[in-house]
Amino acid sequence: MSPTPATMSNPPPNDNVDSSPASTSPVSRPNSTDIPTPGAAKNPAESDVEKTVNVKIDQKLATITWYTIRMTILVALGGFIFGYDTGQISGFLEMAVFRARFGEETSDLSQHPSGFYFTRVRSGLLVGLLSIGTMCGCFITGPLADKVGRKICISGCCFIVCIGVIAQISAGNGNWIGIAMGRWVSGLGVGGLSTIVPMYMAETSPVHMRGAVISCYQLFIAMGMFTAFCINYGTNGLTTTASYRIPMGINFTSPIILGLGMCFLPESPRYDWKVAKIERARESIAKFYGCLETHAVVLNECAEMKKAHYESLGRQRWYEAIMGPRMVYRIALAMALQMFQQLTGANYYFYYGTSIFAGVGIENSYITAMILGGVNVGGTFLGVYMARHFRRRESLCIAALVQSVCFIVFASVGKFALNEHEAGSHEAYISGIIMIVFACLFISAYAATWGPLVWTCIAEMFPTKSRAVAMSFATASNWFWNFILAFCTPFITREINFAYGYVFAACNILAAITVFFFLIESSGRPLEAVHGMYLQMVDPIKSHAFQFPRETNVSSVGSRESALKNQAGQVEKIDKDDHAEAPS
């Protein structure tokens, strides 16, 4: 039957099983040429993914399996490491002991009662060198993950983080460069994790849960930040080096657990497929779906991986990843999304929140940081739900506009109300409270959308062959702008103070425009189908309703169960045809 013309419909926004590229029916007929990599001939009955015996059509799939939950919690610790490193430095800059050991002495006690302070350059480097390390780590780990696998890279990155923590704890009195370089080394590992962890989640999680699973990476980033804020609050009152060394030392826990825990998780099925470990790839997919290896959903996903693999056969150097069809467009878009994730202004609060709210007259700025961190965690829990039930494009666009309004109010109150009243006055206190309220509203919107969904979108838009390298470019963009903001913020706020918020408000509007005109809706579609949509240059504005032309009798997307039954029916038909053609 010839393909029917592309049709437009309105599938539900939740992550249900969706259509696959036009040139591939969900399950193809097995033959001896379907071996994924060149080499010795194999028995198709043993090696081909389209094995059709004992298909369980009536096996109902669970929404999520315990195997997927365990994978998500363990691998998301990579996000916890990211968040903890990001959150702890904000508190260190306000600790009296940390200032005395690594700051500069001053006689201006009116501005610096402790007698010590950090210059803008020094504070910018202490905060920002982590980001430089992470940017380097992204470019190193991306190509490496294609050579040695995702699991080994994750464990190796955890080891590097531990080395960086040791360097920071060991820094002696006055050796602020030792702290900065320790953060740079930790950044190498954190940057690698920020590239590989979302990619591993995207390649292993079931299609209908992929958005929620990847969003848990951002959830653990938020939890890491909140944990760092709480520990800083608890140790701030100590008068010894334990005030900052205890928070640093606790950072050993997560990388050790993650690094060792990866030994008990499977390799990414798509990487296994790439290196011709077909049986292991099929077993992994079945475990994450909680079904037999002969279930239609497993066969269908394997068929999609097979087609994508054949299209990308041949050796490819890492820099050739950007030369593929529509890859420049996608990498540029992914880098823009990661740039805007930083330019929304979230890290303005997370990096310098303690200092910001000390400036608005809040007596204990550590408590304010904990409040912001708690709001971030709560909002990200909402983000996990939204990633499962709402479309990516709509969520990102609406949230960007809300965030812009929040920054306009924050900046206006700070510039025209707070600065007009004497510090410590009732009016200044009320202005500070209003600013904190809108900061919390901003963080709620960010945590539910731009925090988790950007990681989800970039993990979904690339083909398997180029995903590691392409994501390294995108993640490096995140860390580059992270460093620019971390380093430049002290200089900018000194000159324009709270008017800095207007800059972030404008960036949020630009972010909404970028998403609306350039990002394709990927919710509920297999990774290979998203790749096909970019190749066909689907209009992003209409992408939520796009369907590939079908060679099957499936006329609409429908529910997940009905789609699987249609696929299983095709499997049965192929099985009957094989028996009919067998010699008697």
N, C-alpha and C positions, 0 to 999 in steps of 0.2 A: 504494500500500500504506500503510495507516495505521501510525503509529509503534507499536512494541512497548513494553511497560512497561519501566521502568528495571530493569536487572539488576545484580547484584553479582558481581564476580569479583576475582581477585587478579593484576593485571598485574605484570610484573617491574618492579623499581624503577629500572632504568636508563632513560635518556632516549630511549625509542623513540617513534615516531609514535603518537599516541593519538587518541581520538575527538574530534569537534568538536561544537558545540552542536546540539541536537535539531532546530531548525527549519531547518537547512541541510544538504542532502546535500553530499558533498564537492565535486561539480562540477555546476553548474546550467546549464540550457540558455541559450545566448546570446540576447539580444534587445536591441532598440534602447533600452530604458529602463535598461540596466545601466551607464550612464556615471556615474562616481562623483561628479561635481559638476555643478551646474546650469550651463548655458551653451549654446553653439552645438552643434547636433546633429553627431554624428560617425558615420562608417561603422562599424557594429558589427563587421564583419569585421576592421577595422583597430584599433579601440580596445578591444573587449571582451576581458577577461582569459581568457575561456573558449574561446580558439581551440583547435580540436581536431584540426588536421591534423598529420600526421607525428609522432604521439606515439610515443616510444621506450619501449615497455613493458619491454624487456629491458635497458635501460641501467642497470647496477648503480651505485648511489651509493657514493662513497667515504665512509669514516667521517668524515674531515675533509679539506678541500682546502687547498692552499697559500695560496689567496686568503683563506680564513678565518684561517689561521695568521698571515699578514702583518697582517691587520686587527687580530687580537687583540693581537699584540706591540706594534704601534704605538699603538693606542688605550689599552692598559693602562698606557702611560707616564703617563696621568693619575693612576693609582694610585701610581706611583713618585714623582711630585711631591708627592702627599699624604703618603706615608710618609717621604720625605726631610725635608720641613718639620717633621713630627712628631718625627722622631728626632734632629735636630741640636740642638735647644734643650736637651735633657737634658745633653748634653756641654758646651755653652756655660756652663751655670751652675756648672760645676766648674773651668773654665779660669781660671788665675791672671790672665792678661792681661785677659780679659773681665770678671772680677770687679773688677780695679783700675780699669778704664775706666768701668764702668757700675754698680758696686756702691757701698755706703756704707763709709766708713772706720770702723774700730773699734780700740780699744786692748786688747780682750780677745783676746790672741794664743793663749790656751789653747784657745779654741773656734774661732778663725779665724786660723790661723798666717800667712796671707798679709796680714793686716791689713785685709781687705775682706770684705764679705758682702752678701747680698741679703736685704732684709726680706721678710716673707711676702707683703705686698701687691705689692712690686715683682716678685718671682719669679712670683707668680700672674698678674700682668698680662703679663709677658714671655712666659709660656707660653700664657696663655689668650686673648690678643687675636687670635691667629690664628683661634681658634674663633668669636669674635664676627664677624670678617670673613667666615668661611665661611658662617655662618648667614645673613648678609645676601646673600651671593652666591647661595645656594640660592634665595631668594625672587625675586631679580632674574632669574636665568637660566632658571628653570622656564617662566614665561610667554613669555620671549623666544625660547626654543627652538621654541615653537609658531608663532611669527611668522616667524622668519628661517631656521629649520632647525637641525639638530643640528651639522652640520659647522662652520658659521660661529661658533656659540656656543663650541665647543671651541677653535677657533683664537683667538677673542677672549679667552677665559679665560687661555690661555697668555700672551698679551701682558700681561695685568694682573699675572700672577705675576711676570713679568720686571720690571715697574715696582716692585713691592714689594721684590724682591731688590736693585735699585739703591738704594732708600731705606735698606735695612738696611746695605749696604756703606758708604754715604756718611755714616752717623751718626758724629758727632765725639765726642771724649772727654767723658764725662759725660752725653751725650745719650741716655739710656736710653729716653726717650720716642720718639726717632727710630727706635730698634730696634723698639719695641712697635708704632708706627704702620706701619712697613714690614711687619711681620708681619700687621697688620690688612689692608693693601692686598693682600698676597699671598693672604690668606685669602679675599678676594673671588673671586679666580680659582680657588683650590683648591676652594672651596665649589661654584662653578659646575661644575667638572670632576667633583666627586663626585656631582652630580645627573645630568649629561648623559652621562658615559662609561658607567655601567652601563645606562642607558636605550638608548644607541646600540648597545651590545653585544647587549642583549635583542632589539632590533628588527631586527638584521641577521643574527645567527647562526642556523644551522640548528636546528630544534627539538631534534634528538637530541644536539646539542652545546652547547645554550644554557647549561646549568648549569656545564659546565666552562669555557666561554668567560668568563662573568661572574665565575667564581671566580678567573680570572687577574687581575682587577682587584685583588682582595685579595692575590694572590701578589705583584704588583708593589708594593703598599703595604708588604708585609713586606720585599721586596728594597730598597725605598727606605730603610726604617728601618735595615736592616743596613748598607747603604752609608754612611749618615750616621754610624753608630756607628764604623765602620772609619776613616772620614776624620777624625773627631774624635780617635780614638786616635792617628792618625798626626801630627796637627798640634798636639796638646795640649802637647807639649814645646817648641814654638816660643815665643820670648820677645818677639815682636812681634805687631802686630795681624793678621799673616798667620795666626795660630793659629785665628782665627774667620772671617776674611774669605775664606780659601781655601774652607772648606766652604760659605760663603754663595755665593761666585762659581760654584762647581760646579753650583749649583741653576739656573743659566741653561740648561744643556745640554738637559735633558729638555723644558722647555716650548718651546724653539726647534724641536727635532726634531718634537715632536707638532704644534705649530702649523703648520709647513710641510708635514708629512707628510699632514695631513688633505686637502690639495689633491689627493692621489693616491688617495683613497678615495671611494667613492660615498656619496651621501646615504642616510639610513635609508630602506629601501623603504616603510615604513609612513608616513613623512612625505611621501615622493614621492607615494604613493597619495592622501594627504590633500589635496595640492595639484594633483591630476589629472595627474601625470606617470606615467601607467600603464605605458607601454613601459619607461621607465627603472627603475621599481620591479620589473617582471618580469625585466629583464635582471640587476639586482642580486641578486635571489633565486637565479636560475639560476647566477650566478657563485659564490655562497657554497655552493650545493649541489654545484657542479661537474657540471652536467647541461644539457641543452637547455631552452630556455624552454617547450617543449611537453611536458616530462616531467610525469607525473601529480602529483608532489610539489609542483612549482611551481604548477600549475593549482589544486591543492587549497588551498595557502596563499593564493593570490590570491583564491580564492572566499571563504575565511574573512575576509580583509581587506575584501573588497567588502561582505559582510554587515555586518561591524562598522562600516564606513564609513556605510552607509545608515542604520543605527540611530542614528548620531550626527550626521546632517546638520543644518545650521543653525549660525549663529554662536553662539559661546559665550564669554562673558567669563571671565577666568581664575578669578575667585572662584566662578563657577557650577560649576566642576569638583567641588567638594565637595558639591553638592546633588543629584548624580545618584543612581540606584538603588544602594543599598548602598555608596555612596562614603564616607559618614561612618564606617561600620564599618571599611572597608578602610584609610582614612587613619589612623584611630585605632590600628588594629592595626600598620600599618607604622611609625608613630611610636613605638609601644611596643617593637617589635622593635629599632629603632635606639637607643632609650633603653637597653634591656637590653644591646645590644652594648657600650655604654659602661660600664654598671653591672656587667658581668661582672668588671671590674677590670683588664682588660688594659693600659689606659693608665696605671694606677697604676705598673706596671713600666716602660712605655715612656717616659713623661714624666720620672719621677723615679727610674728604675732606678739611675742612677749615684749619686745621693745616698743611696738606700735602702741599697745594698750597701756604700757607704763607711761607713755607720753600723753594719754588722754586722762590721766589722773586716777586710774584704777589702782587701788592699793596693792593688791596681789595679782600681778600680771600672769603668774603661773596658773592661777585658777582660771583666768580668762582663756589661756591657751588650752587648758583641759576642757573647758566648755566648747571651744571651737572644735577640738578633736573629737569630743563626744557627738557633736552634731554631724561631723563628717562621717563617723561610723554609722550613725542612725540613717543618714541620707543614703549611704552606700548600700545598706540592706534594702532600701527601697529601690535602688538602682539594679540590684540583682533581679528583683521582681519585674521591673520595667523592661529589662533586657529579654525576659522570657515572654512578655505579653504585649509589648508595644514596639512600633517600628523605630528603627535607629534614627532615620532622617528627621522625623517629626519631633522626637524627643530632644535631639541636639539643637534644632532650630529654635524651638520654644524656650528651652533652657538658656540658650545664649542671650536671648532678648531679656529674659527675667534677670539674668546676671548683670546685664548692662544697666538696667534700672537700679539694681541694688548698689552698684558702684557709683552711679550718679548721685544717689541719696547720701551714701557714705562720704563721698568727696565733698559734696555741698555742705553737709553738716560740719565736717571737719574744718573746711576752709572759711565758711561764713558765720558759723555759730561758735564752735569750740575756740577758735583762735581769737574771737572777739571778746572772750570772757577771761577773767583772771584764773590762773590755775588754782584748783582747789575750791573754787566757788560752786554754789549749787547749780548754777546754769551750766558750768563746764561739766559737772558730773552728769547732768541730764543729757547733755550733748554726747558724752561718751557712751552712755547707755544706749542711745539711739543708734550710734555707730556700731556698737556690738550686735544689736538686734539685726541690723541689715547685713552685717558681716555673716551672721548665722544663717540668714535667709539665702545669701549668696552661696555659702558652703553647702547648704541643703540641696540647692538646685544643681550645683557642680557635682556633688557626690553621687547624685542619682542619675546623672547623664554624662557630662563631659569627662568625669573621672573614669568610670568603667567602660563606656561605650566606644571611646576612641581606641582603646586597646582591642576591643572586640572587632571593630570595623577593619583595622589594619591587619589583624590576623586572618581575616576572611577574604581579602581582596587579591591575594597572590596565588599563582599556581605552585604546586609542591616543589618543583625543580628550582624555583627562584625565591621561595618564601623566606628562607633563612637570610639570604643576602639582602633582599628587598626590605625585610623588617629591620635589619641592622641599620640601613639608611634612615628609615622612619624613626626608629628609637634614638638614633644619634641626633636627629633633629630635636627631639624632646629634650635631650640632655644639653645640647648646645644652647637652646633658649633658656633652659633651667640655669645654666651658668651665667648667661648674660644678665638675667634678672637678679640672681643672687649677688653678683659682683656689682652691678650698677645701681641697685636699689638704694644703698646707703647714700650714694652721691646724689641721686635724683630726689630722694625725699628731703635731703638737706636743702635743696634749692627750691622745690615747689611743695614740699610737705604733702598734705592730703589731696592736693590737686592731682597727684599721681593717679588717683582713682579714675579721672576722666580719660586717661590714656587706656586703661583697661576696659572702660565702658565702650570706647570706640573699637577696640580689638574684638570684643564680644559681638558687636554688630557685624564686623567683617567675617567673623567665624560663621555666623548664621548664613550669610550670603554664600560663602564657600560651600557649605554643606548643601544648601538648597539647589545650587546650580551644578555641582560636580560629583557629589557622592551618590553612588547607586545603592538602593535598598537591598540589603543582603539577609535580612531576617528570615529564618526558616528555610534557607536554601543550602544544598550541599556545597562544599567548597569549590568543587569542580564546576557547578552551575554558575556560581558567582564569577568565576574566571571566564566562563563562556559569555556572560552578559557584558563584561568589559570588552571582550573581543568583538562582540557584535555592536558595540557603541550604543547600547541602550540609553535612551533619554533618561537621565537621573530623575527628573521631575515625575516621569510616568513609570519608573522602574518598579514600584511596589506592585503594579498590576501586570507586569510583563510575564508572558509565558513563552517557552520555547515551542516551536512546531513539534508535534508529536507523531510518531509512527505507530502509536498504540491507540486503543479505543478509550483511553482515559480522557474524558472531555473537560475535566476541571480538576483543580487541586484537591478539593474535598478535605475530609478529615485524614488524620494520620493512619488510622486503621483501614479505611477504605482504599487508600493509596497502596498500602502494603498488600491487601488482598488482590488488587489488580496485578501487582508485580508477581505475587505468588502464582496467580493463574497463568501468567506467561511462563513461569518456571515449569509448571505441570505440563503445559503444552509442549515445551521443548523436550521434556522427559519422554512424553508419549511418542513424539516424532522420532526420537532416537531409537526407541524400542521397535517402532514400526519399520524402520529402515535396517534394523539389524538382520543379518543373514540367518535363515532358519536352519 
